[in-house]
Amino acid sequence: MMIEEKQISPKRFIYVFGMFVVSVISVFILAYGKKLLLDQALCLLALFFCYWVVFILSLIHQRKIGKFTYKDTTYRNLFLISTLGWLLMILTNYIPDLFGPVLLVGFLYVAVCDSSLSLASCIFMDLLYCFITGTNNYILYCYCILSIFGILFAYYLKENKNETRIINYLLILMIQFFVPFIFYVFTFGKVNLDRLNQFVVLALLYTVIIYFGFGVLVRFDQREEQIAYETFLDDEYSLIVDIMHFSIGEYLHARKVSDLARECAAQIGANELLAACGGLYYRIGILEGEPIVDNSIKIAQKNCLPREVVQILYEYKGINQRPLSPESAIVQMVDSVLTKVEAMRDEMDSSWNQEMLIYQTLNEYSNEGMYDDSNITMNQFLKIRNVLVMKGDLYDYRDNQ
């Protein structure tokens, strides 16, 4: 059974609330000096509220079904992109009509979201902007079409990240120039040479920004998972500091399980960061006492630990469920061996006795079927066992407390 998320993370709540605050401030900035009537302002408020209710529900659903690059995201990247998107919409106020940077906003959202959430966000921003500023329908049509084209093209480039042919960016340049130009003709019925020159310059500028910036944003978003794991494994992270304050001995045990689990994972080609993180927080529930497993899950979900790590904590010692992944099996092996060695170290007078204890412990669990559901082969099991035997000298860490 895969563990379900049981509570709202404060981190995610903060970032979602931050997006809401930024959007409210941006709307007030756009509306400043527009002299909206009271009934118009109330309608705007109701529309805004309805959108955010639906947006938050969609956001939660999209994350749970893995539509974000990092499925356990805290929405930090989305908060940054949303803030930048609203800044661009405010900037649109000071740019010639029909040529606001809405195409850039579409590329921004696609860098961190799937196409449906990006489309909904961009179209709503376009509608809100045109409603507040009182622009004509042609500008609204232009911005909505630019958003649609931009999102579709951005999604294509994101899915074909090795596709860097110059023809793609020439097409973006053509879209960014011709769509506003066509609606300019519809609006004014003639061509103004000065305005045409402005359109060419802005189209070139937006295309250059996309050429150099979109790939950077996508790579930045793709690094969120690695950055998250590195943060969780850092000794300065708040949860690790809490473990240190609770017990230095517990911290040293957790760190040793983490280090050994990472090395074992590397030996069999498993996820090293997942094994290291699972090992480090395997007994985190001890901070709040019994039941350890339930408290571990609560603490992990509150701090936005990856769901794979939460699953390892749920499978603690096979109490609720036997390990379902190689990383979970590795953590269970390392923790079990290390715990037994710690408990019996005073009774062991040689490294030979320690090796026998490791063999006996792991063989017993294996014979009981502890690792049958973890997809670990016998060859991998032997490699893990060999690492634990060869690293026997590392169990002396408690002498350095």
PyMOL commands that set and color helices and strands:
alter all, ss='L'
color gray80, all
select helices_A, chain A and resi 10-31+38-64+76-94+102-112+115-133+137-159+166-188+193-222+224-233+238-246+248-268+272-280+284-287+292-302+307-314+316-318+326-347+351-367+378-390+392-400
alter helices_A, ss='H'
color red, helices_A
deselect
rebuild
show_as cartoon
